[in-house]
Amino acid sequence: MTVFSESAVEQTQQEAVDLSNPILTNSAFGQAGDVPIVLEAESFAEIRQEENVLIVDVRSPEQCVDGHIPGAVMLEYSALVAQKGLATGLLPSAAYLSRTLSTIGLTAERHVIAYNDDNGSHAARLLWTLEVIGHSSYSLLNGGFAAWDELDLPVVSAPDHPSASDYNALIQTHKYADFEYVMEKIGDADTVLLDTRSPDEFHGKQIRAKRGGHIPGAINFDWTLAIDQFDNGRLLRDAELLVHLHELGITPDKEIIPYCQTHHRSAHTSVVLKHLGFPRVRAYAGSWSEWGNRPEAPVTL
């Protein structure tokens, strides 16, 4: 790893999934220019210094002992979530998000490239938030900081300190699901309720709310199944992901409602699905921290 000072600074199983279908291409989901939703470190290195690129490090300070990607600004994960009662992963207000995103210098023209460690779930929560407010120009660094460091690319010891902007966040309610929306979608043949927690959480063996279990009719797809655990947390190849999802009945012709406990694992799955071209992804931010604590919510083991 080279540390600089701030001043120096093959498609498979096509019988199961047709990857030539335009709905399954990255361009099916609105992105700026030719920058894909999931960005490899080598490609990132070529564009990171472009004027309209905003690099956001969503790690905690304790995780940054090995430095930062040059030009990255810091954003604490806690700034991306709100709490109401026992529901701890809710979407903050538009006013709060406007202030938060202004502190990192976000403008409507900038393409956000986010990263962290821990398989990218916190960075994905930022990108999901941007999607909800209509800022669709974003990418997830595949493999996070580890992928950058693996290539012995330059790092700096401190993050960038941007000039504040005046960003105006406008929440688009049709891009996320709330409690009432999920209730309406139970049993809907056009909808997949996608539980991205562990199997033990799904089946109520590990309980992290007043009640355990899952939303009736939900399909369990542990979010880590999308990740190659032997390749620094990078995603599996698209073809492999699509086949696995297809086998579970998770197909792009349906509306997909991902959820987890506090919507960071399911935010990662949401970004993965959009990367794969799924056009109707409407995640449930309240997730199990809300659902499992509301007595009127139906639960299945």
ChimeraX commands (.cxc) that place a marker at each C-alpha (Angstrom):
marker #1 position 0.00,0.00,0.00 radius 0.5
marker #1 position 1.34,3.42,-1.03 radius 0.5
marker #1 position 0.43,6.31,1.28 radius 0.5
marker #1 position 0.61,9.84,-0.08 radius 0.5
marker #1 position 0.30,13.08,1.80 radius 0.5
marker #1 position -2.73,15.22,1.08 radius 0.5
marker #1 position -0.58,17.66,-0.85 radius 0.5
marker #1 position 0.87,14.92,-3.07 radius 0.5
marker #1 position -2.12,13.46,-3.47 radius 0.5
marker #1 position -18.92,-15.66,-19.78 radius 0.5
marker #1 position -22.32,-15.75,-19.45 radius 0.5
marker #1 position -23.66,-19.04,-18.02 radius 0.5
marker #1 position -26.95,-20.94,-17.98 radius 0.5
marker #1 position -28.71,-18.73,-20.50 radius 0.5
marker #1 position -31.55,-21.19,-20.58 radius 0.5
marker #1 position -32.46,-19.93,-17.11 radius 0.5
marker #1 position -31.90,-16.21,-17.63 radius 0.5
marker #1 position -31.54,-14.30,-20.89 radius 0.5
marker #1 position -28.82,-11.73,-20.24 radius 0.5
marker #1 position -29.39,-10.14,-23.64 radius 0.5
marker #1 position -32.76,-8.86,-22.44 radius 0.5
marker #1 position -32.48,-5.04,-22.21 radius 0.5
marker #1 position -34.24,-5.10,-18.86 radius 0.5
marker #1 position -31.24,-6.93,-17.43 radius 0.5
marker #1 position -28.59,-4.45,-18.50 radius 0.5
marker #1 position -27.09,-1.69,-16.38 radius 0.5
marker #1 position -28.32,0.94,-18.84 radius 0.5
marker #1 position -31.90,-0.02,-18.04 radius 0.5
marker #1 position -31.56,1.98,-14.84 radius 0.5
marker #1 position -30.81,5.68,-15.21 radius 0.5
marker #1 position -27.14,6.43,-14.61 radius 0.5
marker #1 position -25.03,9.39,-15.66 radius 0.5
marker #1 position -22.86,8.80,-18.70 radius 0.5
marker #1 position -21.27,5.38,-18.95 radius 0.5
marker #1 position -20.45,4.92,-15.24 radius 0.5
marker #1 position -22.06,1.65,-14.07 radius 0.5
marker #1 position -23.92,1.23,-10.79 radius 0.5
marker #1 position -21.29,-1.26,-9.61 radius 0.5
marker #1 position -17.85,0.12,-10.39 radius 0.5
marker #1 position -14.58,-1.80,-10.41 radius 0.5
marker #1 position -11.54,-0.27,-8.71 radius 0.5
marker #1 position -9.53,-0.19,-11.95 radius 0.5
marker #1 position -12.23,1.84,-13.71 radius 0.5
marker #1 position -12.73,4.03,-10.69 radius 0.5
marker #1 position -9.04,4.95,-10.67 radius 0.5
marker #1 position -9.43,6.35,-14.19 radius 0.5
marker #1 position -12.32,8.70,-13.38 radius 0.5
marker #1 position -11.92,9.61,-9.71 radius 0.5
marker #1 position -10.35,13.00,-10.42 radius 0.5
marker #1 position -13.04,14.17,-12.79 radius 0.5
marker #1 position -14.67,17.40,-11.65 radius 0.5
marker #1 position -18.19,16.06,-11.12 radius 0.5
marker #1 position -17.17,12.93,-9.22 radius 0.5
marker #1 position -17.88,12.96,-5.48 radius 0.5
marker #1 position -16.19,10.14,-3.56 radius 0.5
marker #1 position -17.83,9.28,-0.24 radius 0.5
marker #1 position -16.23,7.11,2.44 radius 0.5
marker #1 position -19.01,5.65,4.62 radius 0.5
marker #1 position -16.73,3.91,7.11 radius 0.5
marker #1 position -16.42,4.79,10.77 radius 0.5
marker #1 position -13.25,6.65,11.87 radius 0.5
marker #1 position -12.07,3.46,13.59 radius 0.5
marker #1 position -12.12,1.63,10.24 radius 0.5
marker #1 position -9.92,4.22,8.54 radius 0.5
marker #1 position -6.55,3.40,10.08 radius 0.5
marker #1 position -5.25,2.36,6.65 radius 0.5
marker #1 position -6.20,5.71,5.15 radius 0.5
marker #1 position -8.67,6.99,2.57 radius 0.5
marker #1 position -8.97,7.05,-1.17 radius 0.5
marker #1 position -7.64,10.46,-2.29 radius 0.5
marker #1 position -10.41,13.03,-2.57 radius 0.5
marker #1 position -12.91,11.08,-0.48 radius 0.5
marker #1 position -15.14,12.89,1.99 radius 0.5
marker #1 position -16.36,11.19,5.16 radius 0.5
marker #1 position -20.01,10.53,5.94 radius 0.5
marker #1 position -20.98,8.67,9.10 radius 0.5
marker #1 position -23.55,5.93,8.54 radius 0.5
marker #1 position -25.60,7.22,11.47 radius 0.5
marker #1 position -26.33,10.36,9.42 radius 0.5
marker #1 position -28.31,8.24,6.95 radius 0.5
marker #1 position -30.90,6.77,9.32 radius 0.5
marker #1 position -33.65,8.00,11.60 radius 0.5
marker #1 position -35.35,6.38,14.59 radius 0.5
marker #1 position -38.94,6.44,15.75 radius 0.5
marker #1 position -39.61,4.33,18.78 radius 0.5
marker #1 position -38.10,0.90,18.21 radius 0.5
marker #1 position -37.83,1.38,14.44 radius 0.5
marker #1 position -34.18,2.31,13.94 radius 0.5
marker #1 position -33.54,2.31,10.18 radius 0.5
marker #1 position -36.08,4.82,8.94 radius 0.5
marker #1 position -35.57,7.37,6.18 radius 0.5
marker #1 position -34.72,10.80,7.63 radius 0.5
marker #1 position -36.74,13.87,6.65 radius 0.5
marker #1 position -36.02,15.81,3.47 radius 0.5
marker #1 position -34.80,18.78,5.52 radius 0.5
marker #1 position -32.37,16.60,7.47 radius 0.5
marker #1 position -31.08,14.93,4.30 radius 0.5
marker #1 position -30.66,18.31,2.63 radius 0.5
marker #1 position -28.42,19.49,5.47 radius 0.5
marker #1 position -26.48,16.21,5.61 radius 0.5
marker #1 position -25.81,15.98,1.89 radius 0.5
marker #1 position -24.90,19.67,1.71 radius 0.5
marker #1 position -22.13,19.10,4.26 radius 0.5
marker #1 position -20.38,16.71,1.86 radius 0.5
marker #1 position -20.69,19.10,-1.07 radius 0.5
marker #1 position -23.27,17.19,-3.08 radius 0.5
marker #1 position -24.82,18.99,-6.05 radius 0.5
marker #1 position -27.30,17.77,-8.64 radius 0.5
marker #1 position -24.51,17.45,-11.24 radius 0.5
marker #1 position -22.18,15.25,-9.22 radius 0.5
marker #1 position -21.81,11.50,-9.63 radius 0.5
marker #1 position -21.42,9.87,-6.20 radius 0.5
marker #1 position -19.08,6.92,-5.80 radius 0.5
marker #1 position -19.44,5.39,-2.34 radius 0.5
marker #1 position -17.44,2.78,-0.50 radius 0.5
marker #1 position -16.87,1.23,2.90 radius 0.5
marker #1 position -15.73,-2.10,4.28 radius 0.5
marker #1 position -18.04,-4.83,5.60 radius 0.5
marker #1 position -19.18,-5.83,2.09 radius 0.5
marker #1 position -20.54,-2.40,1.17 radius 0.5
marker #1 position -23.86,-2.30,3.00 radius 0.5
marker #1 position -23.36,1.14,4.55 radius 0.5
marker #1 position -22.27,2.64,1.23 radius 0.5
marker #1 position -25.32,1.00,-0.34 radius 0.5
marker #1 position -27.58,2.67,2.20 radius 0.5
marker #1 position -26.25,6.05,1.00 radius 0.5
marker #1 position -26.89,5.11,-2.62 radius 0.5
marker #1 position -30.41,3.89,-1.83 radius 0.5
marker #1 position -31.07,7.21,-0.11 radius 0.5
marker #1 position -29.88,9.07,-3.19 radius 0.5
marker #1 position -32.22,6.97,-5.34 radius 0.5
marker #1 position -35.17,7.83,-3.10 radius 0.5
marker #1 position -34.51,11.55,-3.46 radius 0.5
marker #1 position -34.14,11.26,-7.23 radius 0.5
marker #1 position -30.35,11.53,-7.45 radius 0.5
marker #1 position -29.74,8.54,-9.73 radius 0.5
marker #1 position -26.14,9.38,-10.61 radius 0.5
marker #1 position -24.24,7.04,-8.31 radius 0.5
marker #1 position -22.01,3.97,-8.11 radius 0.5
marker #1 position -20.89,1.44,-5.53 radius 0.5
marker #1 position -17.16,0.66,-5.48 radius 0.5
marker #1 position -17.12,-3.12,-5.91 radius 0.5
marker #1 position -15.14,-4.61,-3.03 radius 0.5
marker #1 position -14.89,-1.29,-1.22 radius 0.5
marker #1 position -11.66,0.08,0.19 radius 0.5
marker #1 position -10.11,-3.39,0.22 radius 0.5
marker #1 position -10.43,-3.64,-3.57 radius 0.5
marker #1 position -8.66,-0.29,-3.96 radius 0.5
marker #1 position -5.93,-1.20,-1.51 radius 0.5
marker #1 position -5.42,-4.60,-3.15 radius 0.5
marker #1 position -4.26,-2.85,-6.31 radius 0.5
marker #1 position -1.72,-0.81,-4.35 radius 0.5
marker #1 position -3.41,2.38,-5.48 radius 0.5
marker #1 position -2.64,5.62,-3.60 radius 0.5
marker #1 position -4.23,6.41,-0.25 radius 0.5
marker #1 position -4.04,9.47,1.98 radius 0.5
marker #1 position -4.05,9.71,5.74 radius 0.5
marker #1 position -7.01,12.07,6.09 radius 0.5
marker #1 position -10.28,12.63,4.23 radius 0.5
marker #1 position -11.05,15.63,2.08 radius 0.5
marker #1 position -12.88,18.57,3.65 radius 0.5
marker #1 position -15.34,19.83,1.04 radius 0.5
marker #1 position -16.98,23.21,0.74 radius 0.5
marker #1 position -20.63,22.96,1.73 radius 0.5
marker #1 position -23.23,23.04,-1.02 radius 0.5
marker #1 position -26.93,23.91,-0.91 radius 0.5
marker #1 position -28.46,20.58,-1.85 radius 0.5
marker #1 position -32.24,20.30,-1.83 radius 0.5
marker #1 position -33.39,16.74,-1.15 radius 0.5
marker #1 position -36.90,15.91,-2.37 radius 0.5
marker #1 position -38.19,12.55,-1.16 radius 0.5
marker #1 position -40.04,10.59,-3.84 radius 0.5
marker #1 position -42.52,8.46,-1.94 radius 0.5
marker #1 position -43.11,6.10,-4.87 radius 0.5
marker #1 position -39.51,4.90,-4.62 radius 0.5
marker #1 position -39.73,3.29,-1.19 radius 0.5
marker #1 position -42.20,1.21,0.78 radius 0.5
marker #1 position -43.66,2.09,4.17 radius 0.5
marker #1 position -45.53,-0.14,6.61 radius 0.5
marker #1 position -48.94,0.45,5.01 radius 0.5
marker #1 position -47.63,-0.25,1.52 radius 0.5
marker #1 position -46.11,-3.56,2.58 radius 0.5
marker #1 position -49.36,-4.56,4.30 radius 0.5
marker #1 position -51.20,-3.97,1.02 radius 0.5
marker #1 position -48.71,-6.10,-0.93 radius 0.5
marker #1 position -48.93,-9.27,1.18 radius 0.5
marker #1 position -50.26,-12.00,-1.10 radius 0.5
marker #1 position -49.90,-9.91,-4.26 radius 0.5
marker #1 position -48.76,-12.18,-7.11 radius 0.5
marker #1 position -46.96,-9.28,-8.79 radius 0.5
marker #1 position -44.79,-8.57,-5.74 radius 0.5
marker #1 position -41.84,-10.32,-4.08 radius 0.5
marker #1 position -41.29,-9.52,-0.41 radius 0.5
marker #1 position -37.55,-10.17,-0.17 radius 0.5
marker #1 position -36.15,-10.84,3.30 radius 0.5
marker #1 position -32.39,-10.35,3.12 radius 0.5
marker #1 position -31.63,-11.38,6.70 radius 0.5
marker #1 position -30.01,-14.61,7.82 radius 0.5
marker #1 position -32.07,-17.83,7.75 radius 0.5
marker #1 position -32.09,-17.88,11.57 radius 0.5
marker #1 position -33.65,-14.41,11.67 radius 0.5
marker #1 position -36.09,-15.34,8.92 radius 0.5
marker #1 position -37.32,-18.41,10.80 radius 0.5
marker #1 position -37.49,-16.69,14.19 radius 0.5
marker #1 position -34.56,-18.56,15.72 radius 0.5
marker #1 position -32.70,-15.28,16.21 radius 0.5
marker #1 position -35.03,-12.58,17.47 radius 0.5
marker #1 position -34.06,-8.90,17.32 radius 0.5
marker #1 position -37.47,-7.36,17.95 radius 0.5
marker #1 position -40.47,-8.08,20.16 radius 0.5
marker #1 position -41.36,-10.88,17.75 radius 0.5
marker #1 position -39.34,-13.06,15.44 radius 0.5
marker #1 position -40.13,-14.55,12.07 radius 0.5
marker #1 position -40.86,-12.92,8.73 radius 0.5
marker #1 position -43.54,-11.14,6.75 radius 0.5
marker #1 position -46.05,-13.69,5.39 radius 0.5
marker #1 position -45.13,-14.84,1.90 radius 0.5
marker #1 position -41.60,-13.40,2.01 radius 0.5
marker #1 position -38.70,-15.15,0.26 radius 0.5
marker #1 position -35.41,-15.42,2.13 radius 0.5
marker #1 position -32.30,-14.36,0.25 radius 0.5
marker #1 position -29.47,-13.72,2.70 radius 0.5
marker #1 position -27.78,-10.59,1.34 radius 0.5
marker #1 position -24.33,-12.16,1.66 radius 0.5
marker #1 position -25.27,-14.72,-1.00 radius 0.5
marker #1 position -24.62,-11.97,-3.57 radius 0.5
marker #1 position -21.03,-11.59,-2.40 radius 0.5
marker #1 position -17.95,-13.60,-3.32 radius 0.5
marker #1 position -16.50,-14.25,0.12 radius 0.5
marker #1 position -13.19,-15.26,-1.45 radius 0.5
marker #1 position -12.72,-12.05,-3.44 radius 0.5
marker #1 position -12.56,-9.17,-0.95 radius 0.5
marker #1 position -16.31,-8.77,-0.77 radius 0.5
marker #1 position -16.86,-8.20,-4.49 radius 0.5
marker #1 position -20.15,-9.26,-5.99 radius 0.5
marker #1 position -20.57,-12.58,-7.72 radius 0.5
marker #1 position -20.70,-12.47,-11.51 radius 0.5
marker #1 position -23.97,-11.15,-12.89 radius 0.5
marker #1 position -24.87,-14.42,-14.59 radius 0.5
marker #1 position -24.47,-16.36,-11.37 radius 0.5
marker #1 position -26.51,-13.83,-9.40 radius 0.5
marker #1 position -29.32,-13.82,-11.93 radius 0.5
marker #1 position -29.58,-17.60,-12.03 radius 0.5
marker #1 position -29.73,-17.82,-8.23 radius 0.5
marker #1 position -32.39,-15.12,-7.99 radius 0.5
marker #1 position -34.40,-16.71,-10.80 radius 0.5
marker #1 position -34.38,-20.06,-9.01 radius 0.5
marker #1 position -35.98,-18.37,-5.98 radius 0.5
marker #1 position -38.67,-16.69,-8.06 radius 0.5
marker #1 position -37.04,-13.26,-7.86 radius 0.5
marker #1 position -37.50,-12.03,-11.42 radius 0.5
marker #1 position -37.44,-8.58,-13.05 radius 0.5
marker #1 position -41.07,-8.73,-14.12 radius 0.5
marker #1 position -42.15,-8.35,-10.48 radius 0.5
marker #1 position -41.96,-5.53,-7.99 radius 0.5
marker #1 position -39.32,-6.38,-5.38 radius 0.5
marker #1 position -39.60,-5.11,-1.80 radius 0.5
marker #1 position -36.34,-5.89,0.04 radius 0.5
marker #1 position -36.12,-5.58,3.81 radius 0.5
marker #1 position -33.81,-6.69,6.63 radius 0.5
marker #1 position -33.56,-5.46,10.24 radius 0.5
marker #1 position -32.67,-1.78,9.75 radius 0.5
marker #1 position -32.32,-1.54,5.96 radius 0.5
marker #1 position -28.61,-1.59,5.34 radius 0.5
marker #1 position -28.34,-5.23,4.28 radius 0.5
marker #1 position -31.46,-4.84,2.14 radius 0.5
marker #1 position -30.09,-1.54,0.79 radius 0.5
marker #1 position -27.15,-3.55,-0.56 radius 0.5
marker #1 position -29.55,-6.01,-2.17 radius 0.5
marker #1 position -31.52,-3.10,-3.63 radius 0.5
marker #1 position -28.38,-1.71,-5.29 radius 0.5
marker #1 position -27.48,-5.19,-6.58 radius 0.5
marker #1 position -30.94,-5.61,-8.10 radius 0.5
marker #1 position -30.76,-2.23,-9.79 radius 0.5
marker #1 position -27.29,-3.09,-11.07 radius 0.5
marker #1 position -28.85,-6.21,-12.60 radius 0.5
marker #1 position -31.57,-4.14,-14.27 radius 0.5
marker #1 position -34.58,-4.90,-12.09 radius 0.5
marker #1 position -36.87,-1.93,-12.84 radius 0.5
marker #1 position -39.20,-2.05,-9.82 radius 0.5
marker #1 position -37.28,-2.16,-6.55 radius 0.5
marker #1 position -39.05,-0.46,-3.65 radius 0.5
marker #1 position -37.29,-1.26,-0.38 radius 0.5
marker #1 position -38.94,-1.15,3.04 radius 0.5
marker #1 position -36.75,1.05,5.25 radius 0.5
marker #1 position -38.61,0.29,8.48 radius 0.5
marker #1 position -37.75,-3.39,7.97 radius 0.5
marker #1 position -37.98,-5.79,10.89 radius 0.5
marker #1 position -37.12,-3.16,13.51 radius 0.5
marker #1 position -40.55,-1.70,12.69 radius 0.5
marker #1 position -42.50,-4.73,11.52 radius 0.5
marker #1 position -41.41,-7.03,14.34 radius 0.5
marker #1 position -42.32,-4.44,16.95 radius 0.5
marker #1 position -45.80,-3.55,15.70 radius 0.5
marker #1 position -48.46,-5.78,17.28 radius 0.5
marker #1 position -50.84,-5.45,14.31 radius 0.5
marker #1 position -48.26,-6.71,11.81 radius 0.5
marker #1 position -48.78,-10.34,10.69 radius 0.5
marker #1 position -45.81,-12.62,11.28 radius 0.5
marker #1 position -44.92,-16.08,10.01 radius 0.5
marker #1 position -42.21,-18.46,11.23 radius 0.5
marker link #1:1,2 radius 0.2
marker link #1:2,3 radius 0.2
marker link #1:3,4 radius 0.2
marker link #1:4,5 radius 0.2
marker link #1:5,6 radius 0.2
marker link #1:6,7 radius 0.2
marker link #1:7,8 radius 0.2
marker link #1:8,9 radius 0.2
marker link #1:10,11 radius 0.2
marker link #1:11,12 radius 0.2
marker link #1:12,13 radius 0.2
marker link #1:13,14 radius 0.2
marker link #1:14,15 radius 0.2
marker link #1:15,16 radius 0.2
marker link #1:16,17 radius 0.2
marker link #1:17,18 radius 0.2
marker link #1:18,19 radius 0.2
marker link #1:19,20 radius 0.2
marker link #1:20,21 radius 0.2
marker link #1:21,22 radius 0.2
marker link #1:22,23 radius 0.2
marker link #1:23,24 radius 0.2
marker link #1:24,25 radius 0.2
marker link #1:25,26 radius 0.2
marker link #1:26,27 radius 0.2
marker link #1:27,28 radius 0.2
marker link #1:28,29 radius 0.2
marker link #1:29,30 radius 0.2
marker link #1:30,31 radius 0.2
marker link #1:31,32 radius 0.2
marker link #1:32,33 radius 0.2
marker link #1:33,34 radius 0.2
marker link #1:34,35 radius 0.2
marker link #1:35,36 radius 0.2
marker link #1:36,37 radius 0.2
marker link #1:37,38 radius 0.2
marker link #1:38,39 radius 0.2
marker link #1:39,40 radius 0.2
marker link #1:40,41 radius 0.2
marker link #1:41,42 radius 0.2
marker link #1:42,43 radius 0.2
marker link #1:43,44 radius 0.2
marker link #1:44,45 radius 0.2
marker link #1:45,46 radius 0.2
marker link #1:46,47 radius 0.2
marker link #1:47,48 radius 0.2
marker link #1:48,49 radius 0.2
marker link #1:49,50 radius 0.2
marker link #1:50,51 radius 0.2
marker link #1:51,52 radius 0.2
marker link #1:52,53 radius 0.2
marker link #1:53,54 radius 0.2
marker link #1:54,55 radius 0.2
marker link #1:55,56 radius 0.2
marker link #1:56,57 radius 0.2
marker link #1:57,58 radius 0.2
marker link #1:58,59 radius 0.2
marker link #1:59,60 radius 0.2
marker link #1:60,61 radius 0.2
marker link #1:61,62 radius 0.2
marker link #1:62,63 radius 0.2
marker link #1:63,64 radius 0.2
marker link #1:64,65 radius 0.2
marker link #1:65,66 radius 0.2
marker link #1:66,67 radius 0.2
marker link #1:67,68 radius 0.2
marker link #1:68,69 radius 0.2
marker link #1:69,70 radius 0.2
marker link #1:70,71 radius 0.2
marker link #1:71,72 radius 0.2
marker link #1:72,73 radius 0.2
marker link #1:73,74 radius 0.2
marker link #1:74,75 radius 0.2
marker link #1:75,76 radius 0.2
marker link #1:76,77 radius 0.2
marker link #1:77,78 radius 0.2
marker link #1:78,79 radius 0.2
marker link #1:79,80 radius 0.2
marker link #1:80,81 radius 0.2
marker link #1:81,82 radius 0.2
marker link #1:82,83 radius 0.2
marker link #1:83,84 radius 0.2
marker link #1:84,85 radius 0.2
marker link #1:85,86 radius 0.2
marker link #1:86,87 radius 0.2
marker link #1:87,88 radius 0.2
marker link #1:88,89 radius 0.2
marker link #1:89,90 radius 0.2
marker link #1:90,91 radius 0.2
marker link #1:91,92 radius 0.2
marker link #1:92,93 radius 0.2
marker link #1:93,94 radius 0.2
marker link #1:94,95 radius 0.2
marker link #1:95,96 radius 0.2
marker link #1:96,97 radius 0.2
marker link #1:97,98 radius 0.2
marker link #1:98,99 radius 0.2
marker link #1:99,100 radius 0.2
marker link #1:100,101 radius 0.2
marker link #1:101,102 radius 0.2
marker link #1:102,103 radius 0.2
marker link #1:103,104 radius 0.2
marker link #1:104,105 radius 0.2
marker link #1:105,106 radius 0.2
marker link #1:106,107 radius 0.2
marker link #1:107,108 radius 0.2
marker link #1:108,109 radius 0.2
marker link #1:109,110 radius 0.2
marker link #1:110,111 radius 0.2
marker link #1:111,112 radius 0.2
marker link #1:112,113 radius 0.2
marker link #1:113,114 radius 0.2
marker link #1:114,115 radius 0.2
marker link #1:115,116 radius 0.2
marker link #1:116,117 radius 0.2
marker link #1:117,118 radius 0.2
marker link #1:118,119 radius 0.2
marker link #1:119,120 radius 0.2
marker link #1:120,121 radius 0.2
marker link #1:121,122 radius 0.2
marker link #1:122,123 radius 0.2
marker link #1:123,124 radius 0.2
marker link #1:124,125 radius 0.2
marker link #1:125,126 radius 0.2
marker link #1:126,127 radius 0.2
marker link #1:127,128 radius 0.2
marker link #1:128,129 radius 0.2
marker link #1:129,130 radius 0.2
marker link #1:130,131 radius 0.2
marker link #1:131,132 radius 0.2
marker link #1:132,133 radius 0.2
marker link #1:133,134 radius 0.2
marker link #1:134,135 radius 0.2
marker link #1:135,136 radius 0.2
marker link #1:136,137 radius 0.2
marker link #1:137,138 radius 0.2
marker link #1:138,139 radius 0.2
marker link #1:139,140 radius 0.2
marker link #1:140,141 radius 0.2
marker link #1:141,142 radius 0.2
marker link #1:142,143 radius 0.2
marker link #1:143,144 radius 0.2
marker link #1:144,145 radius 0.2
marker link #1:145,146 radius 0.2
marker link #1:146,147 radius 0.2
marker link #1:147,148 radius 0.2
marker link #1:148,149 radius 0.2
marker link #1:149,150 radius 0.2
marker link #1:150,151 radius 0.2
marker link #1:151,152 radius 0.2
marker link #1:152,153 radius 0.2
marker link #1:153,154 radius 0.2
marker link #1:154,155 radius 0.2
marker link #1:155,156 radius 0.2
marker link #1:156,157 radius 0.2
marker link #1:157,158 radius 0.2
marker link #1:158,159 radius 0.2
marker link #1:159,160 radius 0.2
marker link #1:160,161 radius 0.2
marker link #1:161,162 radius 0.2
marker link #1:162,163 radius 0.2
marker link #1:163,164 radius 0.2
marker link #1:164,165 radius 0.2
marker link #1:165,166 radius 0.2
marker link #1:166,167 radius 0.2
marker link #1:167,168 radius 0.2
marker link #1:168,169 radius 0.2
marker link #1:169,170 radius 0.2
marker link #1:170,171 radius 0.2
marker link #1:171,172 radius 0.2
marker link #1:172,173 radius 0.2
marker link #1:173,174 radius 0.2
marker link #1:174,175 radius 0.2
marker link #1:175,176 radius 0.2
marker link #1:176,177 radius 0.2
marker link #1:177,178 radius 0.2
marker link #1:178,179 radius 0.2
marker link #1:179,180 radius 0.2
marker link #1:180,181 radius 0.2
marker link #1:181,182 radius 0.2
marker link #1:182,183 radius 0.2
marker link #1:183,184 radius 0.2
marker link #1:184,185 radius 0.2
marker link #1:185,186 radius 0.2
marker link #1:186,187 radius 0.2
marker link #1:187,188 radius 0.2
marker link #1:188,189 radius 0.2
marker link #1:189,190 radius 0.2
marker link #1:190,191 radius 0.2
marker link #1:191,192 radius 0.2
marker link #1:192,193 radius 0.2
marker link #1:193,194 radius 0.2
marker link #1:194,195 radius 0.2
marker link #1:195,196 radius 0.2
marker link #1:196,197 radius 0.2
marker link #1:197,198 radius 0.2
marker link #1:198,199 radius 0.2
marker link #1:199,200 radius 0.2
marker link #1:200,201 radius 0.2
marker link #1:201,202 radius 0.2
marker link #1:202,203 radius 0.2
marker link #1:203,204 radius 0.2
marker link #1:204,205 radius 0.2
marker link #1:205,206 radius 0.2
marker link #1:206,207 radius 0.2
marker link #1:207,208 radius 0.2
marker link #1:208,209 radius 0.2
marker link #1:209,210 radius 0.2
marker link #1:210,211 radius 0.2
marker link #1:211,212 radius 0.2
marker link #1:212,213 radius 0.2
marker link #1:213,214 radius 0.2
marker link #1:214,215 radius 0.2
marker link #1:215,216 radius 0.2
marker link #1:216,217 radius 0.2
marker link #1:217,218 radius 0.2
marker link #1:218,219 radius 0.2
marker link #1:219,220 radius 0.2
marker link #1:220,221 radius 0.2
marker link #1:221,222 radius 0.2
marker link #1:222,223 radius 0.2
marker link #1:223,224 radius 0.2
marker link #1:224,225 radius 0.2
marker link #1:225,226 radius 0.2
marker link #1:226,227 radius 0.2
marker link #1:227,228 radius 0.2
marker link #1:228,229 radius 0.2
marker link #1:229,230 radius 0.2
marker link #1:230,231 radius 0.2
marker link #1:231,232 radius 0.2
marker link #1:232,233 radius 0.2
marker link #1:233,234 radius 0.2
marker link #1:234,235 radius 0.2
marker link #1:235,236 radius 0.2
marker link #1:236,237 radius 0.2
marker link #1:237,238 radius 0.2
marker link #1:238,239 radius 0.2
marker link #1:239,240 radius 0.2
marker link #1:240,241 radius 0.2
marker link #1:241,242 radius 0.2
marker link #1:242,243 radius 0.2
marker link #1:243,244 radius 0.2
marker link #1:244,245 radius 0.2
marker link #1:245,246 radius 0.2
marker link #1:246,247 radius 0.2
marker link #1:247,248 radius 0.2
marker link #1:248,249 radius 0.2
marker link #1:249,250 radius 0.2
marker link #1:250,251 radius 0.2
marker link #1:251,252 radius 0.2
marker link #1:252,253 radius 0.2
marker link #1:253,254 radius 0.2
marker link #1:254,255 radius 0.2
marker link #1:255,256 radius 0.2
marker link #1:256,257 radius 0.2
marker link #1:257,258 radius 0.2
marker link #1:258,259 radius 0.2
marker link #1:259,260 radius 0.2
marker link #1:260,261 radius 0.2
marker link #1:261,262 radius 0.2
marker link #1:262,263 radius 0.2
marker link #1:263,264 radius 0.2
marker link #1:264,265 radius 0.2
marker link #1:265,266 radius 0.2
marker link #1:266,267 radius 0.2
marker link #1:267,268 radius 0.2
marker link #1:268,269 radius 0.2
marker link #1:269,270 radius 0.2
marker link #1:270,271 radius 0.2
marker link #1:271,272 radius 0.2
marker link #1:272,273 radius 0.2
marker link #1:273,274 radius 0.2
marker link #1:274,275 radius 0.2
marker link #1:275,276 radius 0.2
marker link #1:276,277 radius 0.2
marker link #1:277,278 radius 0.2
marker link #1:278,279 radius 0.2
marker link #1:279,280 radius 0.2
marker link #1:280,281 radius 0.2
marker link #1:281,282 radius 0.2
marker link #1:282,283 radius 0.2
marker link #1:283,284 radius 0.2
marker link #1:284,285 radius 0.2
marker link #1:285,286 radius 0.2
marker link #1:286,287 radius 0.2
marker link #1:287,288 radius 0.2
marker link #1:288,289 radius 0.2
marker link #1:289,290 radius 0.2
marker link #1:290,291 radius 0.2
marker link #1:291,292 radius 0.2
marker link #1:292,293 radius 0.2
marker link #1:293,294 radius 0.2
marker link #1:294,295 radius 0.2
marker link #1:295,296 radius 0.2
marker link #1:296,297 radius 0.2
marker link #1:297,298 radius 0.2
marker link #1:298,299 radius 0.2
marker link #1:299,300 radius 0.2
marker link #1:300,301 radius 0.2
view
